[in-house]
Amino acid sequence: MAKITYIEHNGTEHVVDVPNGLSVMEGARDNNIPGIEADCGGACACSTCHVYVDPAWVDKLAKKEAMEEDMLDFAWQPDPVRSRLTCQLKVTDALDGLVVQMPEKQI
């Protein structure tokens, strides 16, 4: 299980325990965290679970695959370094302490 901090665009923080095996997106969905819409349900077919990863975590995450890179082109103001789709981030103990910030909006 990993403790993950989700920060809304307005600065409101939500710290939740997310079980291993779920995605960071599922952790947000299951805890009713606003700002992650997840319209495609985690199929990497939209960009509505886009977040900005805290700079301290960028190099600790698995690299983006081509499909995620393609979908991030449709995200609201993607950052080439910090933007990730939370449906592509699988939770393990190694993600304990992860901090992600939601963009102003999802498109």
C-alpha positions in Angstrom: 0.0 0.0 0.0 1.2 3.5 -0.8 0.2 6.8 0.7 -0.4 9.2 -2.2 -1.0 12.9 -2.0 -3.3 14.4 -4.6 -3.3 18.2 -4.8 -6.3 19.9 -6.5 -5.6 22.9 -8.7 -6.8 25.2 -5.9 -4.2 23.7 -3.5 -6.5 21.4 -1.5 -4.6 18.2 -0.6 -6.0 14.7 -0.2 -3.7 12.1 1.3 -5.0 8.6 0.8 -3.8 5.0 1.2 -4.0 3.2 -2.2 -3.6 -0.6 -2.3 -0.9 -2.1 -4.4 -2.0 -3.2 -7.8 -4.4 -0.4 -8.4 -3.5 2.6 -10.5 -3.0 6.1 -9.1 -6.2 7.0 -11.1 -8.2 4.2 -9.4 -7.0 5.5 -6.0 -8.4 8.9 -6.9 -11.6 7.5 -8.2 -12.2 5.2 -5.2 -11.6 8.1 -2.8 -13.8 10.6 -4.7 -10.9 13.0 -5.3 -12.0 15.8 -7.6 -9.9 16.7 -10.6 -9.3 13.3 -12.1 -12.2 12.4 -14.3 -11.0 9.1 -15.9 -13.5 9.1 -18.7 -12.1 6.0 -20.3 -11.9 4.0 -17.1 -8.2 3.5 -17.3 -7.8 2.3 -20.9 -5.3 5.0 -21.8 -7.7 6.2 -24.4 -8.2 9.8 -23.1 -6.3 12.3 -21.1 -8.8 13.0 -18.3 -6.6 11.5 -15.6 -3.7 13.9 -16.4 -1.6 15.1 -13.5 1.7 16.9 -12.9 4.1 14.7 -10.9 6.1 16.3 -8.1 9.6 17.0 -9.5 11.2 14.8 -6.8 9.2 11.8 -8.2 9.7 12.2 -12.0 12.8 10.0 -12.2 11.4 7.4 -9.7 8.5 6.4 -12.0 8.5 4.0 -14.9 9.1 5.7 -18.2 6.1 6.8 -20.3 5.2 4.3 -23.0 4.3 5.5 -26.5 0.5 5.3 -26.0 0.7 7.5 -22.9 2.9 10.0 -24.7 0.3 10.1 -27.5 -2.6 10.7 -25.1 -0.7 13.4 -23.3 -0.8 15.4 -26.5 -4.5 15.9 -25.8 -4.1 16.9 -22.1 -4.6 20.4 -20.8 -1.3 22.2 -20.8 1.0 19.1 -20.6 4.4 19.5 -19.2 7.0 17.5 -21.2 8.7 16.3 -18.0 6.1 16.2 -15.2 2.9 15.3 -17.0 1.6 11.7 -16.5 -1.6 9.8 -17.0 -2.5 8.3 -13.6 -4.1 5.3 -15.2 -0.6 4.3 -16.3 0.9 4.5 -12.8 0.5 1.2 -11.0 0.7 1.5 -7.2 3.5 -0.5 -5.4 5.2 0.1 -2.1 7.8 2.1 -4.1 5.2 4.8 -4.7 4.7 5.5 -1.0 4.8 9.3 -0.6 4.0 10.1 -4.3 2.7 13.6 -4.8 0.7 14.6 -7.9 -1.1 17.8 -8.7 -4.1 18.2 -10.9 -4.2 20.6 -13.8 -6.7 23.5 -13.9 -9.0 21.3 -16.0 -9.2 18.0 -17.8 -10.1 17.9 -21.5 
